[in-house]
Amino acid sequence: MIVLDNIRHTTYTQSMIRTQVYLPEELYNDVKLLSLSGEGNFSDLLREGLKTVVKAKAKSNRGTFAEWKSFIGACKTDFGGKSGQDLINDYYKNDVV
């Protein structure tokens, strides 16, 4: 679904989240100038910049993430059909504590 915003008639999708950020005045002015020179609207320029940073950071951290990703799911998750609460109850019933 596309929504028409009443601020400069910008369209956006419902899957976006509205947020507030604080920018240094110089950065704000640079982005505003790019926006006014026809490089895109202010929000699009910020999204483009954020995507670039996120991709770069993801590439530099790829090894770390891959190691963690391979660990996920390696733990045993079958406890004989018992829930976590059942396991805790058994633990205390058997006077382990």
N, C-alpha and C positions, 0 to 999 in steps of 0.2 A: 504494500500500500504506500502510495506517495502522499505526503502531506505538504501543503503550501504554507510556508511560514510567513507571517505578516511583516517580518523585518526584511526589507529589500526583496521580497518575493523569492526567497531561496527555497528550493525543493530539497527534501532529504527523505530517507526511508525510515521506517519505524525501527529498523535494526540498529540505528545509531543511538548513542548515549550522549546526552547533553552534559557538558562539564565546564568547569571554570578553571583557568590556569592564569598564573601571574607571569608575565613576560618582562624582561628588561626593556626599558623604553627604546633603546637603540634597535633591538631585534624587532620590536613591534613596528617601529617606523620603517625598517627595511622591508618587512613583509607587506606593510600597508602600501609602500611605494611600488613594490612588485605588482600588487593587486591593482593599483590604479593605472599601472602602465600596460595592463591587459594580459598579464601572465596567468591570470586565473583569479578566482575570488579568494578572500582571506582564509576562509575555512579550508578550501581545497589545497592551498599552499601549505597550511599547517599539517593537514593529513598526509600530503605527499612527503613532507619533511620527516614526519614521525615514522612513516613506512620505511623510508630510507634508513633511518637510525635503527629501527627494530631489525630490519634485514641484516644490517652490518653487525649488530650485536649478536644476533642469532648465529651468524656464520662464525664469529670469533669464539662463541661458546658452544659450538656444535659438538666438539669432543666431550665436553663435560655433560651435556644433555644426553648424548648417545649412551654414555656410561650409565647414567641414572635410568634412562629408558630401558636398558637391558636388564636392570635390576628389578624393575616393576614386574610383578607377576611371578617372580622367582620364589617367593615365599610360599610355604604350604598353606593352602586355604581350606583344605578338607579336614574337618575335625570330627569325623564320624557322624555327621549330621547334627551335631550339637551346636547350639547358639553360643555366642560369647557369654551370655548370662549363665547358661547351664554350666559352662566350663568354670566360671568364677564360683558358682554354688558348689560344684564338686570339689574345687580347691579348698574351700572353707570346711565342707563336710568331712573331709579326710584329715582334718586337724593338721594341715600343713603349716598354718600360721600359728 
